[in-house]
Amino acid sequence: AQSVTQLDSQVPVFEEAPVELRCNYSSSVSVYLFWYVQYPNQGLQLLLKYLSGSTLVKGINGFEAEFNKSQTSFHLRKPSVHISDTAEYFCAVTMPYNNNDMRFGAGTRLTVKP
Amino acid sequence: ETGVTQSPTHLIKTRGQQVTLRCSSQSGHNTVSWYQQALGQGPQFIFQYYREEENGRGNFPPRFSGLQFPNYSSELNVNALELDDSALYLCASSPRTGGGEAFFGQGTRLTVV
């Protein structure tokens, strides 16, 4: 079965600095990969997804991620963060053609400081 | 186009009681999944419903059960509540069961005392 590991539980960063949130996945077959953001007391909002094609995926709010099959990674990046980016970020994986049992990582808490 | 809506937003129950949580899927979506998110953790898959039939289940006991209605809305029922059932319960809808992202509701915060 597929699984996801988010390598950092907390990432503090100053406003306007770049950030990378790391995600590694494990699967014996091809996968679909997602990044979701969760603001306090809210549900999950999709930032971006990789289904196939170009390995560089651009999402909302200036975020992007790169799918690296050889390293089984899907790291999330933003060149310049804002205070409003402070939230919990989740990496998730499913198998193609079957989105039941979406597996989530434990989350990375991004804190942007002024 | 309305998104995924869940009710109630907060709920407090006593150990041993039963609870029903409700979810209205996004317009045009025929697949609904339920997740449990304990404090400080990622969401854990409970089960998925596709066209009113269960279409996959995670590692949750039978006291967690569900329904999907002809309009694709869904219910999650939990019997014999335990303290560890305290969590945020998230509903997600998808336009199909075969891949692609899930669209999440705001969740129901259940507290068992």
Interface residues (C-beta under 8 A of the other chain):
Chain A: Y32 F34 Y36 N41 Q42 G43 L44 Q45 L46 K49 L51 F90 A92 T94 M95 P96 Y97 N98 N99 N100 D101 M102 R103 F104 G105 A106 G107
Chain B: V4 Q6 T31 S33 Y35 G40 Q41 G42 P43 Q44 F45 Q48 N55 G56 G58 L90 A92 S94 T97 G98 G99 G100 E101 A102 F103 F104 G105 Q106 G107 R109
